């Protein structure tokens, strides 16, 4: 990542966690978290969402396993973007979120 900010190391650790866990262990951990007796599952059951063994649980598991691949693939692309583009966007009044989205989508569609 281009910039340093508080908690950057913690975020990097959380992104790399699925790489360190075997898939079976991740599945068991997610199932126990999202089951009716789990930390998150008991809360979800109160609002009518079934966590474990449901399409919602499958989506959560796929995001948990796939998200690190997406982040680590995009990280060098974002790092290589010209800083002058960010400065120009800042001068034109864009906030950091607008700058990121605009540059990311323009770069993505130009190189696809």
Secondary structure, DSSP 8 states (H G I E B T S, - for coil): --S--TTHHHHHHHHHHHHHS-HHHHHHHHHHHHSTTSHHHHHHHHTT---TTSHHHHHHHHHHHHHHHHHHHHHHHHHTS-HHHHHHHHHTT--HHHHHHHHHHHHHHH--
